[in-house]
Amino acid sequence: QKEVEQDPGPLSVPEGAIVSLNCTYSNSAFQYFMWYRQYSRKGPELLMYTYSSGNKEDGRFTAQVDKSSKYISLFIRDSQPSDSATYLCAMRGSGGSNYKLTFGKGTLLTVNP
Amino acid sequence: DARVTQTPRHKVTEMGQEVTMRCQPILGHNTVFWYRQTMMQGLELLAYFRNRAPLDDSGMPKDRFSAEMPDATLATLKIQPSEPRDSAVYFCASGLGVREGQISGNTIYFGEGSWLTVV
């Protein structure tokens, strides 16, 4: 079992839909949880990060972490064609030399106009 | 506009040839990462430098891969000899670590990648 599991999709939604992207993980030491967005033929860019459990909102994006279930989510409200990209979850432990991010394989999202 | 710069953007080479990829981290960043991305494995960490010193290269095949930072503005990843299974996108990323192992704000910035095809 990989440490981080992410459904690769592809996921296709109409413009304006609410999108839900998810990852599960097995390492209970993970404390920092991130979502990266990667456009075609570009490098990943950090979208949001959260520490431990809870919710974080930034505009149309909401990140949720449920450590008891080892489950994280990214919600996109009022999705736009410009949101079409691959979304990667990433996570790491805290303290010491826990710099190493473990990534999910990414979910390919297409938002159709 | 600060960004991580990688060269070459695209490289097609024959099996057995040496490949060198270069990265210029964002000015002032003291941590540099090399990642490899494939459809099968996703993003994998190959090597990590802090203040130019290699701290972790456990993800890198030692027999053919080597990573160095000749100075603070240049990181290199070399494959010799290259093999078809090395075909992937290689990303360099940089960040600012304020304490050992810590990245400020958990933010690392990726370059646009070097797309390598070994035939």
Contacts between the chains, C-beta under 8 A, distances in Angstrom:
chain1	res1	chain2	res2	distance
A	32	B	106	5.5
A	34	B	106	6.3
A	41	B	112	7.6
A	41	B	113	7.8
A	41	B	115	7.9
A	42	B	112	5.7
A	42	B	113	7.7
A	43	B	4	7.5
A	43	B	91	5.5
A	43	B	93	7.5
A	43	B	110	3.2
A	43	B	111	5.4
A	43	B	112	5.1
A	43	B	113	5.6
A	44	B	43	7.4
A	44	B	91	7.6
A	44	B	110	5.1
A	45	B	109	7.7
A	45	B	110	6.8
A	46	B	106	7.5
A	46	B	107	5.5
A	46	B	108	7.4
A	46	B	109	8.0
A	49	B	105	7.8
A	49	B	106	4.8
A	49	B	107	7.9
A	88	B	42	7.6
A	88	B	43	6.9
A	95	B	101	7.7
A	96	B	100	7.3
A	96	B	101	5.6
A	97	B	55	7.3
A	97	B	56	7.9
A	97	B	100	6.4
A	97	B	101	3.7
A	98	B	101	6.0
A	99	B	31	7.4
A	99	B	48	6.5
A	99	B	97	7.4
A	99	B	101	4.5
A	99	B	102	7.3
A	99	B	103	6.3
A	100	B	45	5.9
A	100	B	48	7.5
A	100	B	56	7.2
A	101	B	45	7.2
A	101	B	108	7.7
A	103	B	42	5.6
A	103	B	43	4.2
A	104	B	42	6.8
A	105	B	41	7.8
A	105	B	42	3.7
A	106	B	42	6.5
